[in-house]
Structures are given as C-alpha cells and as structure tokens.
Amino acid sequence: MPYGEVLSALADPTRRNILEALCAGPMTVGELAATQPVSRPAVSQHLKALGAANLVSVEPRGNRRLYSIRRDGLQELRWYLERFWSDVLSAYGAEIARRAKPEKESP
C-alpha cells in the first residue's frame, strides 16, 4: 500500500508546505527553512519523511544537498484517488442517463 505512506507523509501541514515550496524548483534545507515556521533541523526531519515516502529526492552538490520533488512518487496516490473518481463519474453518468429518459405518461 504505497499510497498509504504518501497519505501519511502529506498528513502533516509542514510537509505539505515544504512539498509546495519545492514546486518552485530544487532547494537546499537552508532555503526551505527560510520559507517555513520551523527550524532547519525540523525541516531536515520533514524532508527525511518525505523522502521515505518517495516524494522528494536529494542530490549532493559539493557541500550542499539539493532537494526536489519526485513526481513519480505521487503516482500511486494518483491511481488510488482516480479509482474513486471513476466511481463518481460512473454514478454521475448513470444519473444523467436516468434523468434523460422520458417518463412514461399515465393514462
């Protein structure tokens, strides 16, 4: 159940904020910490959790580590959610079809 790990990681608002900050592009821990209301060590811990859920990747660059979003990390969650979306669309289509049928007139 890989999507469960993603849901757990994204349950924390700070982790969601960090992931959203990374949408602007790769960043270091220091750059991310400047955008968050938590300490640099806390950002590192959140990045560790996001990495464990395969939502971020890290690339060493000299004495810095650059974090970026792993777009494929969201794929399992997307498949999980799309399953519900398909059910909703099917139910919607059935309701439209039901309403489009002309009602039989009573004698």
Secondary structure, DSSP 8 states (H G I E B T S, - for coil): -HHHHHHHHHTSHHHHHHHHHGGG--B-HHHHHTTSSS-HHHHHHHHHHHHHTTSEEEEEETTEEEEEE-GGGGHHHHHHHHHHHHHHHHHHHHHHHHHHS------
